Amino acid sequence: MKKLIRITTVPESWSLFSGQMRYMQQWYDVIAIAAPTELFDKYVKKENVHKAIGVSMTRQLTPFKDLKSLWQMIGILRRERPFIVHTHTPKAGIVGMLASWICRVPIRIHTVAGMPLLVHNGLRKKLLLMVERLTCACATKVLPNSFKMAEIIQSLHLAPEDKIKVLANGSTNGIDTSYFDPDLYSEEFRFKKRLDLGIKQNDFVFIFVGRLVRDKGINELIEAFERSEQPNVKLLLVGSYEEKLAPLTPETILEIKNNRNIIEAGWQEDVRLWLAISDALVFPSYREGFPNVVMQAGAMGLPSIVTNINGCNEIILEGKNGYIIPPKDVDSLHLAMMEMLKNKEKRDFMKNNARTMITSRYEQKKVWEAVLTEYQLLESELKKKNNV
């Protein structure tokens, strides 16, 4: 079998396409590459890949460390001689695509999800733009995971139109709707779990799932929630803090710790039960590729409040399965939360649509098949080209 190498900056990011490498092992000899963090072995076991290799990579701009990563990656590619290299996440993208180009890997694919340059300005933005352009230049195919991201890539002149392709309806991995299914959790279970957390049965629960950092809109979320001053409303935060990357303001952290209506669940391996006890997702992120959590919440039957950014504004259709608000806008976020809370008729309408609008567009098996078909199509095109 031909070798397929999938690369991410850290092994935790393999969860962005969880199960996909195992699926691809039916047709390819799959190798996974990521930084050898303390979670490396755990994710190797979870994804059940036959071979995994650690390459030191950081998510920050670290030129000297990045050169070392590049040199290490080149050595691995020369030894393994893959037919396809497929990268995800910005740092893995530049290191993996540049190394693949140097090693003349026949098929070089980079998936573009969220781009950090979209929330930066000045010299840092110029530097990040240069990195993205080099990544796309080294790739033979660029796969944005949303239609809006494809438009952004073209508008920034990162790659020519014929190199860009959105697979299926977008999304890197789709969603397993048999796994994210509200029917798996009984009313009795929900009642007991809410009781354990001090949530009354008539309380309305907003939930946020993700990293508790500035770029996820947590500062705005906490301020908007603080304004609500509703005694029967809870905010459930499922995720961990990251002090080095876009930390929260001290005021936000203080409010989270002191507000008795804000419940911290921390990072959770399985978010389904937390979604099952909630009433609506709030996801005020500044930038995303194609956020899994919005699909997960929808599959669990939750309406969502999201920001008008790529990915989010494709999964959520205004007034049909949720509300769309401008990013970094506390007033709009507060109004949307109040509308979700008080307009039960509208909320029930969106709740009834939520799961169907996910299953019909983002079923995981369809996305996996689209990725496999793209691999095989690129192989076929390359074979024809070489025979000419």
N, C-alpha and C positions, 0 to 999 in steps of 0.2 A: 504493500500500500504506500501511496505517496504520503509524505510528512506534512502535517499542518501544525504550525506553531501559533498559539494564541497568547498575546502579551498584554499584561496590565501593569501599572506601576506598583500596586500592592495586591496581595492575594485576596483581600477583602472585596476587591472590585470584580473578582470572578463571579460574585453573586449577581452582577449586572446581567450575566447571561448564564445563570445557574442551570445545570442540566444539559446545556447545549454542547459542551465538549464531550460529554458522555455519549450523547446522541451521534455526534460526528465520528466517533470511533468505529462506527459500522462501516464507514467509507474511507477513513484516513487514520494514519498513525499520528495521534494527537499528542502534542507536547505543550504544557502550560509553563509560562515564565512570568515571574513577579519577584518583587523584593523579598528576601528571606526574613520576614518579620516573625514575631513570636506566634502569629496565627497561621504561618505558612503550612505546617503539617496538618493542622485542623482542616484547612480548606482543600488541601490535596485529597484528604480522605473523604471530605464531603462531596467533592466533584468527581471522585473516583476516576481520575486521569491516570493513564498507565505510566506517564513520566512527567515530572515537574522539575524545573531548574530555577534556582534562585539567582537573581542578578540585582545587586544593590542599586536602588533608584530612590530618589526623593521626590516629593510633590512640590517642593519649593524650587526657585531658580538657584541652582548651585553649579555653576559652570565647570569647576574642576572635578567635582564628583560625577557630573554628567559625562564628561570625557572618559572617565574611568569606566562608567557604565557602558558607554558606547564601545570601548575597546573590548570589554568583557562579552558584550553581545555579539560583536563581530566574530570572536573566537568560537562562540557557541554555534552560530549559524554556519560557519565554515566546517565545523565538525559534524553537525546534524544534516546539513544540506537539504533544507525543507523546500517543498514545491510551492507552498503558500505560507505567508506570514500575515497574520491578521491582528492588528493592534487596537487597543482601546485606552482611553484616558490620555491627557496631553503629554505627560513626560514619557510614558511608554510609547506614545505615537512617534515623537521625534527620535528617540533612541532606537526604537524598533524599525521604523521606516528607513532611517538613514543607514543603519547597519545592513538592512536587507538590500538597499540600493547598492551599497558598496560591495556586498557579496553576490549581487546579481540574482537574487531570488526571483523566479519567473513571475509569480503573482504576489503583489504587495497591497494589502487592503487596510485602510484605516477607517474605523468607525468614529464619527464625530458626534459627541453628545453635547454637553454644556461646554462653552468656551470661556475660560477665565477672562480673556481680553475684553469681553462684552461689558464687564463691570469695572474696568480700569481706565485710566486716562494718562496722558503725557508719555514719558519715556517708557514706563512699564508696559503700556498698551502697545507702543511701537515694537518693543522687544518681543512681546507675546505674539503679535501679528506676524513678525518675521519668522518666528518658530513655527507657527501654524502653516505659513506659506511653504516653508522648507519641508515640513511633514507631508503636505499634500503633493508637493512636487516630486517627492521620492516615491509616493504611492502610485500604483497602476489603477487603483479604484478607490474612490472616497464614498463612504456610506453614511450620510447624515441620518440620524434616527428620527427625524421629523421633517415634514415638508417645509416648515418655516426655517429650520436650520439649513436646508438646502438653499433657500433663498438668501440667507445670510452669507453662506459660503460664496455664492455667486456675486453678491453685492460687494464683498470684500476682495474679490478676485483671487481667492485662495486656490481655485482649481477651475479648469475649463468645464463647460456644461456637460460634455460627453464623458467626463471622468466621474461625474456625480450621479448617484442613484439612491433613491429611497426604496427600501424593500417593503413589500406588503403595504400596510397602512401606517408604517412607522413603528417605532419601538425596537430596541435592541434584542429583546427576548420574549416579548409578549407576556402573557400571564396564564398560569395554569388555573383555569376557572373551576376545576374540580377540587383543587386544594384551597383556593380562596372562595369558599362557598358558605354563606350565612346559615344554611340548613345544617351544617355540621355542629352548630352550637344551639343547645336547647334553651328555652326561656328560663328553665330552672338554673342552668349553668350561668346565664347572664345575671340573673337575680342574685345568686350567691357571690359571683365575682364583684359585682357592684357593691354589695353589702360589705365584703371584705375590705374594699377601698374607701368605705365611708360615703359611697354615692347612693343617694336615695333613689327610689324607683321613679319618682316624678322629676328628678334632676335631668337637665339637658346637658349632654356631654359633647363638647367640641374636642377633637383630637388632632394633634400634630405628630407626625412620624418623620424622623430624620435627624440630622446633626443639629445640635443646638448652637448655631453660629449666626453671625450677623447676616451672611448672604442668603440664609434661609428665611429671612424676614422675621426672626424671633423678637427683635426689639420692637418692631411695629405690632406684632401679634400680642405681646404682653401689654403694651400701652392700650391697644384697642380693647382687650379683654378687661383691663382695669377700669376703663370707662363704662363698661356695661353695668356694673354694680347690681347685678341680678343675683339674689340669694340662692336661686335654684339652678344656677349654671356653673358647670365645672369645665376646666381646661385640663386635658390629659396630655402630658408631654412624654413622648416615647422616643428616646434618643440620648446620646451622650454629648457632653461638652468637648470642644476642642479649643484649648487656650492659645495654641500657636497660630491657628488658621482662623482669621476673622472672628475674634472673641466678642462676646456680648458686652454691653455697657455695664458698669457696676450697678447702675440703677435697675436695669432689667434683672440682673441676678438677684438683687436684694428683693425685688417684688416677687420673683419666683419662689424664693425661700420663705417669704413672710405671708404670702397670700394663701389662706386656707382653702380657697377654691381651685388652686392650681395643684395638680397631682403629678409628681415626677415618677415615671416608671423606669427611667434609665434605658440603656440599650437593651433590646430584646431580640433574641434569635427568631422567635415566631411572633409576628405582630397581629396575627389573625384574631386571637382572643381579645386583644385590646380594641381592635376595630369592631368586634362583635358587641362590645358593651358601650359603644359610642353612637352618637346620633348624626354627626357631620364632621367631615375632614376640613381643616383649615390649613392651607399650604401657601403662604405668602412669599414664596421664594423670589429672589432677584433674577436668577438664571437657572435653566435646566436644559437637559437634552430631551429626554422623554421619561418623565418621572414614574418609576414603578409604583410608588406609594399611591399615586392618584388612581392608577389602574386597579391596584389592590383594594383600595377603599371602595371604588365603584363596584368591583366584583363582589364585595361584601355587602352591597346594597346601600352604601352611604352616599348622599349628595355631597358635593365639595365646593369650597370657596378657594379659588386659585387666582394667581396673578396672570396678567395678559402677557405671557412670555411663551416662546416656542415650546412645543410639547404640551404644556398645560392647556393652552388654548386650542389644541386639537382633540385632546381627550375629553375636555369639558366643553359643551355647547351651551352658551348663555341661556339660562332659564329652563333648560331641558334636563340636565343632570347636575346642575350647579350654577354658581355665579362666578363671573370673571371681573376682577378689579385691577386697577393700575398698580404696579409694584411701588413699594416704599410710600404708600399712601394710607396713613393711619385712619383718616376720616372715612375713606371708602371701605376699608376693611371693617371698621366698626359698624357702619351702616349695613354691610352685607351680613355680618354676624347677627345683627338685630333682626334683619329681614328673615334670615334662616330660622331664627328662634321664634319669632312671633307669627309668621305667616304659615300656619300648619298646612293649609290646603296646598299651597305652592310647594312646600317642603315634601309633602307626601307624594305629589306628582313627580318631583325630581327623584325621590327615593325609589319609586316604582320603575322609573326609567334607568336607574343607575346600572344595575347588573346587566341588563339586556344590551345596553350601549357599549359595554366592555366585551361581552362574549361574542357579539356579532362582528367586532372589528379587530380584537387583539388576542384571540385564542392562541396560546403558546405554540401548539403544534404547527399552525399555519406559518408563524414567523420562522420557526426552525426550518421548515421545508423551503421557505423563501431564501434563507441563507445558504442552504445546501444547493439549491438550484442555481444560485449566483456563482458559487464555487465551480460547479460543473459547467456552467455557461462560459465562465472565464477560461477554464481549461480547454473547452472546445474551441473558443476563439483563438487561443494561443496556438493550439495544434494546427488550425487552418492557416494561421499566419506563418508558422514555421514550415508548412508544406508548400507555400507559394514560391 
